[in-house]
Amino acid sequence: MSEFQLFLQMGFEHIADPKGYDHILFIIALCAVYQPKDWKKLLILVTAFTIGHSVTLALATLQIVNVSSELIEFLIPVTIFLTAIFNYFNNDRKSRKKMSSRYWLALFFGLIHGLGFSNYLRSLLGKDESIISQLLAFNIGLELGQIMIVVIIFIFTFLFSGIGSVKKREWNLLLSGAAGGIAFTMMLERSVF
């Protein structure tokens, strides 16, 4: 296995690991307002998130940016909670305008999540001088893992909302409420105040 493949696999496994459920919760909160037919919009949204965390992941791994890990561990569930809250105010009639703001929020929240990954990745890279290919591979792995999570969520969305009798709004509230509730508990556990 090449070094690129190794870091690709590590990125994928890092996202898909149920122990890292905070990231999975964020993806669930992002997906809550979308139906499978909206896959292109959601793919762009998830990619905006990936771009955000790729930037800070690179900056923090290269030790250009250094933020307290305790603060970041608190802010990650805050991003999940806020995304879930924003979902409650989702209105299909205003979705075009909101879509633009959702991209910017996903990008910004990605910046925070990237800082959370940086300690993990920095420990893997050690003192290696040339980390561009490892960062690229790791981020591609993260993106592929996120897409897998989106596909799984869309399968459940189709089963419950498409075939089943659960209305789109109720499905949004269920997913957003679950993600927001867990995130709120995590915020209390990780409080820096």
Backbone hydrogen bonds in HBPLUS format (Angstrom, degrees):
<---DONOR---> <-ACCEPTOR-->    atom                        ^
c    i                          cat <-CA-CA->   ^        H-A-AA   ^      H-
h    n   atom  resd res      DA  || num        DHA   H-A  angle D-A-AA Bond
n    s   type  num  typ     dist DA aas  dist angle  dist       angle   num
A0006-LEU N   A0002-SER O   2.92 MM   4  6.19 153.4  1.99 148.1 156.3     1
A0007-PHE N   A0003-GLU O   3.00 MM   4  6.31 161.3  2.04 154.9 157.7     2
A0008-LEU N   A0004-PHE O   2.89 MM   4  6.07 150.9  1.98 148.6 157.8     3
A0009-GLN N   A0005-GLN O   2.88 MM   4  6.04 162.0  1.91 149.1 153.3     4
A0010-MET N   A0006-LEU O   2.93 MM   4  6.19 154.2  2.00 143.2 151.0     5
A0011-GLY N   A0007-PHE O   2.94 MM   4  6.08 157.9  1.98 144.7 149.6     6
A0012-PHE N   A0008-LEU O   3.05 MM   4  6.30 162.6  2.08 149.6 154.3     7
A0013-GLU N   A0009-GLN O   2.83 MM   4  6.02 170.3  1.84 156.2 159.1     8
A0014-HIS N   A0010-MET O   2.83 MM   4  5.87 147.9  1.93 142.9 152.1     9
A0015-ILE N   A0011-GLY O   3.26 MM   4  6.49 153.6  2.33 144.7 149.6    10
A0016-ALA N   A0012-PHE O   2.96 MM   4  6.15 164.6  1.99 154.0 159.0    11
A0017-ASP N   A0013-GLU O   2.95 MM   4  5.70 123.3  2.28 140.5 149.5    12
A0020-GLY N   A0017-ASP O   2.89 MM   3  5.52 149.5  1.99 118.3 126.8    13
A0023-HIS N   A0020-GLY O   3.26 MM   3  6.21 142.5  2.41 125.5 130.1    14
A0025-LEU N   A0021-TYR O   2.80 MM   4  5.99 156.5  1.86 150.9 157.0    15
A0026-PHE N   A0022-ASP O   3.10 MM   4  6.36 148.1  2.21 138.2 146.0    16
A0027-ILE N   A0023-HIS O   3.08 MM   4  6.44 157.9  2.13 149.9 154.7    17
A0028-ILE N   A0024-ILE O   2.91 MM   4  6.21 155.1  1.97 149.8 157.4    18
A0029-ALA N   A0025-LEU O   2.88 MM   4  6.16 160.0  1.92 150.2 155.2    19
A0030-LEU N   A0026-PHE O   2.89 MM   4  6.20 153.1  1.96 148.0 155.8    20
A0031-CYS N   A0027-ILE O   2.92 MM   4  6.12 153.2  2.00 147.5 154.5    21
A0032-ALA N   A0028-ILE O   3.04 MM   4  6.07 131.6  2.29 146.3 158.3    22
A0034-TYR N   A0031-CYS O   2.91 MM   3  5.48 166.3  1.93 128.8 133.2    23
A0038-ASP N   A0035-GLN O   2.78 MM   3  5.43 159.9  1.82 126.6 133.5    24
A0039-TRP N   A0036-PRO O   3.20 MM   3  5.45 142.4  2.35 122.2 119.8    25
A0041-LYS N   A0038-ASP O   3.07 MM   3  5.54 115.9  2.50 112.6 126.6    26
A0042-LEU N   A0038-ASP O   3.13 MM   4  6.40 164.6  2.15 158.4 163.2    27
A0043-LEU N   A0039-TRP O   2.82 MM   4  5.94 152.6  1.89 146.7 154.6    28
A0044-ILE N   A0040-LYS O   3.06 MM   4  6.30 158.2  2.11 149.3 154.1    29
A0045-LEU N   A0041-LYS O   2.99 MM   4  6.25 153.5  2.06 143.7 151.7    30
A0046-VAL N   A0042-LEU O   2.82 MM   4  6.05 164.8  1.84 156.7 159.5    31
A0047-THR N   A0043-LEU O   2.93 MM   4  6.05 150.7  2.01 141.1 149.8    32
A0048-ALA N   A0044-ILE O   2.88 MM   4  6.14 146.7  1.99 144.4 153.3    33
A0049-PHE N   A0045-LEU O   3.06 MM   4  6.40 154.1  2.13 145.5 152.3    34
A0050-THR N   A0046-VAL O   2.90 MM   4  6.22 151.5  1.98 142.8 151.1    35
A0051-ILE N   A0047-THR O   2.83 MM   4  6.10 155.6  1.89 150.0 156.0    36
A0052-GLY N   A0048-ALA O   3.03 MM   4  6.30 160.4  2.07 147.3 152.2    37
A0053-HIS N   A0049-PHE O   2.96 MM   4  6.33 166.9  1.98 155.7 158.3    38
A0054-SER N   A0050-THR O   2.78 MM   4  5.84 140.9  1.93 144.6 156.1    39
A0055-VAL N   A0051-ILE O   3.07 MM   4  6.26 153.1  2.15 148.8 153.9    40
A0056-THR N   A0052-GLY O   3.36 MM   4  6.73 170.9  2.37 156.1 155.4    41
A0057-LEU N   A0053-HIS O   2.88 MM   4  5.68 144.3  2.01 133.2 144.4    42
A0058-ALA N   A0054-SER O   2.99 MM   4  6.04 158.3  2.03 140.7 145.7    43
A0059-LEU N   A0055-VAL O   2.97 MM   4  6.24 169.4  1.98 152.2 155.4    44
A0060-ALA N   A0056-THR O   2.80 MM   4  5.76 162.5  1.83 145.5 150.6    45
A0061-THR N   A0057-LEU O   2.89 MM   4  5.84 153.7  1.96 140.0 148.3    46
A0062-LEU N   A0058-ALA O   2.91 MM   4  6.01 153.8  1.98 149.1 155.7    47
A0064-ILE N   A0059-LEU O   2.76 MM   5  5.10 158.5  1.80 170.0 165.4    48
A0065-VAL N   A0059-LEU O   3.25 MM   6  5.52 152.3  2.33 113.6 114.9    49
A0063-GLN N   A0060-ALA O   2.99 MM   3  4.71 151.9  2.07  96.8 104.8    50
A0072-ILE N   A0068-SER O   3.12 MM   4  6.47 162.1  2.15 151.6 156.3    51
A0073-GLU N   A0069-SER O   2.86 MM   4  5.99 160.3  1.89 147.2 152.8    52
A0074-PHE N   A0070-GLU O   3.12 MM   4  6.33 134.4  2.34 136.1 147.2    53
A0074-PHE N   A0071-LEU O   3.15 MM   3  5.15 131.0  2.40  94.7 107.9    54
A0075-LEU N   A0071-LEU O   2.87 MM   4  6.15 156.5  1.92 149.6 156.9    55
A0076-ILE N   A0072-ILE O   2.95 MM   4  6.09 149.1  2.05 157.1 162.2    56
A0079-THR N   A0075-LEU O   2.95 MM   4  6.31 148.4  2.06 152.9 159.6    57
A0079-THR N   A0076-ILE O   3.11 MM   3  5.28 121.8  2.47 100.0 113.4    58
A0080-ILE N   A0076-ILE O   3.27 MM   4  6.66 152.0  2.35 146.4 153.9    59
A0081-PHE N   A0077-PRO O   2.85 MM   4  6.04 166.4  1.87 150.7 154.4    60
A0082-LEU N   A0078-VAL O   2.86 MM   4  6.05 166.9  1.88 153.8 157.1    61
A0083-THR N   A0079-THR O   3.02 MM   4  6.08 157.0  2.07 140.2 146.7    62
A0084-ALA N   A0080-ILE O   2.95 MM   4  6.19 159.7  1.99 151.3 156.9    63
A0085-ILE N   A0081-PHE O   2.91 MM   4  6.20 155.5  1.97 149.4 156.6    64
A0086-PHE N   A0082-LEU O   2.85 MM   4  6.09 164.4  1.88 153.2 157.1    65
A0087-ASN N   A0083-THR O   3.05 MM   4  6.27 144.0  2.18 142.0 151.7    66
A0088-TYR N   A0085-ILE O   3.00 MM   3  5.34 136.1  2.20 105.7 117.4    67
A0089-PHE N   A0086-PHE O   3.08 MM   3  5.43 143.8  2.22 106.0 116.1    68
A0090-ASN N   A0087-ASN O   3.11 MM   3  5.02 162.9  2.14 106.1 108.1    69
A0094-LYS N   A0091-ASN O   2.94 MM   3  5.52 142.5  2.08 117.5 127.7    70
A0095-SER N   A0092-ASP O   3.20 MM   3  4.89 165.3  2.23 103.6 105.6    71
A0098-LYS N   A0094-LYS O   3.06 MM   4  6.22 165.7  2.08 156.4 160.9    72
A0099-MET N   A0095-SER O   2.71 MM   4  5.68 138.5  1.88 141.3 152.0    73
A0102-ARG N   A0098-LYS O   2.78 MM   4  6.02 147.7  1.88 152.4 162.7    74
A0103-TYR N   A0099-MET O   3.07 MM   4  6.38 148.8  2.17 148.7 155.6    75
A0104-TRP N   A0100-SER O   3.31 MM   4  6.67 161.4  2.34 147.9 151.6    76
A0105-LEU N   A0101-SER O   2.94 MM   4  6.15 156.6  1.99 147.2 154.1    77
A0106-ALA N   A0102-ARG O   2.85 MM   4  5.98 161.0  1.88 147.6 153.0    78
A0107-LEU N   A0103-TYR O   2.91 MM   4  6.12 157.8  1.96 149.0 155.4    79
A0108-PHE N   A0104-TRP O   2.90 MM   4  6.10 163.7  1.92 147.8 152.3    80
A0109-PHE N   A0105-LEU O   2.72 MM   4  5.89 169.6  1.73 157.9 161.1    81
A0110-GLY N   A0106-ALA O   2.82 MM   4  5.86 140.8  1.97 137.4 148.7    82
A0111-LEU N   A0107-LEU O   3.13 MM   4  6.51 138.2  2.31 140.0 150.2    83
A0111-LEU N   A0108-PHE O   3.02 MM   3  5.17 126.7  2.32  97.5 111.1    84
A0113-HIS N   A0109-PHE O   3.03 MM   4  6.38 164.1  2.05 152.2 156.1    85
A0114-GLY N   A0110-GLY O   2.86 MM   4  5.97 153.0  1.93 148.8 155.9    86
A0115-LEU N   A0112-ILE O   3.15 MM   3  5.39 127.3  2.44 100.8 113.4    87
A0116-GLY N   A0113-HIS O   2.96 MM   3  5.05 126.1  2.26  96.7 111.6    88
A0117-PHE N   A0113-HIS O   3.20 MM   4  6.66 140.4  2.36 145.9 156.2    89
A0118-SER N   A0114-GLY O   3.20 MM   4  6.32 134.5  2.42 140.8 152.5    90
A0121-LEU N   A0117-PHE O   3.00 MM   4  6.25 165.8  2.02 160.5 164.9    91
A0122-ARG N   A0118-SER O   2.75 MM   4  5.80 162.2  1.78 152.9 158.7    92
A0123-SER N   A0119-ASN O   3.08 MM   4  6.20 151.7  2.16 141.1 147.5    93
A0124-LEU N   A0120-TYR O   3.29 MM   4  6.62 138.7  2.47 137.8 148.6    94
A0124-LEU N   A0121-LEU O   2.98 MM   3  5.03 125.8  2.29  97.2 111.9    95
A0125-LEU N   A0121-LEU O   2.95 MM   4  6.22 151.6  2.03 155.0 163.0    96
A0126-GLY N   A0122-ARG O   3.06 MM   4  6.08 154.1  2.13 149.1 154.3    97
A0128-ASP N   A0125-LEU O   3.38 MM   3  5.93 167.9  2.40 130.6 133.4    98
A0135-LEU N   A0131-ILE O   2.83 MM   4  6.00 163.9  1.86 158.4 162.6    99
A0136-LEU N   A0132-ILE O   2.90 MM   4  6.11 162.8  1.93 152.8 157.9   100
A0137-ALA N   A0133-SER O   2.90 MM   4  6.02 166.5  1.92 146.2 150.2   101
A0138-PHE N   A0134-GLN O   2.85 MM   4  5.97 163.6  1.87 149.8 154.9   102
A0139-ASN N   A0135-LEU O   2.90 MM   4  6.05 163.7  1.93 150.4 154.7   103
A0140-ILE N   A0136-LEU O   2.91 MM   4  6.12 154.7  1.98 151.4 158.7   104
A0141-GLY N   A0137-ALA O   2.92 MM   4  6.13 157.0  1.97 147.9 154.5   105
A0142-LEU N   A0138-PHE O   2.88 MM   4  6.22 149.5  1.98 144.5 153.5   106
A0143-GLU N   A0139-ASN O   2.93 MM   4  6.17 160.7  1.96 147.5 152.0   107
A0144-LEU N   A0140-ILE O   2.91 MM   4  6.17 161.6  1.94 152.1 156.9   108
A0145-GLY N   A0141-GLY O   2.94 MM   4  6.12 155.0  2.00 146.0 153.1   109
A0146-GLN N   A0142-LEU O   2.87 MM   4  6.16 153.6  1.94 149.8 157.4   110
A0147-ILE N   A0143-GLU O   2.92 MM   4  6.19 156.6  1.97 149.8 156.1   111
A0148-MET N   A0144-LEU O   2.99 MM   4  6.25 152.5  2.07 144.0 151.4   112
A0149-ILE N   A0145-GLY O   3.02 MM   4  6.34 155.8  2.08 146.6 152.6   113
A0150-VAL N   A0146-GLN O   2.89 MM   4  6.19 157.4  1.94 151.4 157.7   114
A0151-VAL N   A0147-ILE O   2.92 MM   4  6.18 158.2  1.96 150.7 156.0   115
A0152-ILE N   A0148-MET O   3.02 MM   4  6.33 159.9  2.06 150.9 155.9   116
A0153-ILE N   A0149-ILE O   2.93 MM   4  6.20 161.6  1.97 151.9 157.0   117
A0154-PHE N   A0150-VAL O   2.81 MM   4  6.04 158.4  1.86 152.2 158.6   118
A0155-ILE N   A0151-VAL O   2.91 MM   4  6.18 142.6  2.06 144.7 154.9   119
A0156-PHE N   A0152-ILE O   3.14 MM   4  6.50 160.8  2.18 150.3 154.0   120
A0157-THR N   A0153-ILE O   2.79 MM   4  6.06 154.5  1.86 148.7 157.3   121
A0158-PHE N   A0154-PHE O   2.83 MM   4  5.94 159.1  1.87 143.8 148.8   122
A0159-LEU N   A0155-ILE O   2.94 MM   4  6.20 159.7  1.99 148.0 153.8   123
A0160-PHE N   A0156-PHE O   2.89 MM   4  6.03 168.4  1.90 155.5 158.0   124
A0161-SER N   A0157-THR O   2.69 MM   4  5.34 152.4  1.77 142.8 152.7   125
A0162-GLY N   A0157-THR O   3.30 MM   5  6.76 140.8  2.46 135.4 143.5   126
A0162-GLY N   A0158-PHE O   2.87 MM   4  4.35 124.5  2.18 103.6 119.8   127
A0163-ILE N   A0158-PHE O   2.78 MM   5  6.22 150.5  1.86 166.4 176.6   128
A0164-GLY N   A0159-LEU O   2.89 MM   5  5.87 136.5  2.08 127.8 141.6   129
A0166-VAL N   A0160-PHE O   3.13 MM   6  5.66 148.9  2.23 161.8 154.4   130
A0171-TRP N   A0167-LYS O   2.89 MM   4  6.17 156.9  1.95 157.8 165.0   131
A0172-ASN N   A0168-LYS O   3.00 MM   4  6.26 159.2  2.04 150.4 155.9   132
A0173-LEU N   A0169-ARG O   2.96 MM   4  6.24 162.3  2.00 149.5 154.1   133
A0174-LEU N   A0170-GLU O   2.85 MM   4  6.06 152.0  1.93 146.4 154.5   134
A0175-LEU N   A0171-TRP O   2.96 MM   4  6.18 177.4  1.96 159.2 158.8   135
A0176-SER N   A0172-ASN O   2.82 MM   4  5.81 164.8  1.85 153.9 159.0   136
A0177-GLY N   A0173-LEU O   2.80 MM   4  5.57 150.9  1.89 133.5 142.7   137
A0178-ALA N   A0174-LEU O   2.99 MM   4  6.12 160.7  2.03 147.1 152.2   138
A0179-ALA N   A0175-LEU O   2.94 MM   4  6.11 173.5  1.94 154.4 156.6   139
A0180-GLY N   A0176-SER O   2.76 MM   4  5.74 160.9  1.80 146.4 153.1   140
A0181-GLY N   A0177-GLY O   2.83 MM   4  5.79 155.3  1.89 141.7 148.8   141
A0182-ILE N   A0178-ALA O   3.08 MM   4  6.24 167.1  2.10 151.2 154.2   142
A0183-ALA N   A0179-ALA O   2.92 MM   4  6.03 158.9  1.97 146.0 152.9   143
A0184-PHE N   A0180-GLY O   2.85 MM   4  6.00 150.8  1.93 144.1 151.9   144
A0185-THR N   A0181-GLY O   3.15 MM   4  6.43 157.0  2.21 145.1 150.3   145
A0186-MET N   A0182-ILE O   2.96 MM   4  6.29 155.7  2.02 148.9 156.1   146
A0187-MET N   A0183-ALA O   2.82 MM   4  6.11 148.8  1.91 148.0 157.0   147
A0188-LEU N   A0184-PHE O   3.06 MM   4  6.39 155.3  2.12 147.6 153.2   148
A0189-GLU N   A0185-THR O   3.00 MM   4  6.30 155.2  2.06 147.5 154.6   149
A0190-ARG N   A0186-MET O   2.88 MM   4  6.01 147.4  1.99 147.7 156.1   150
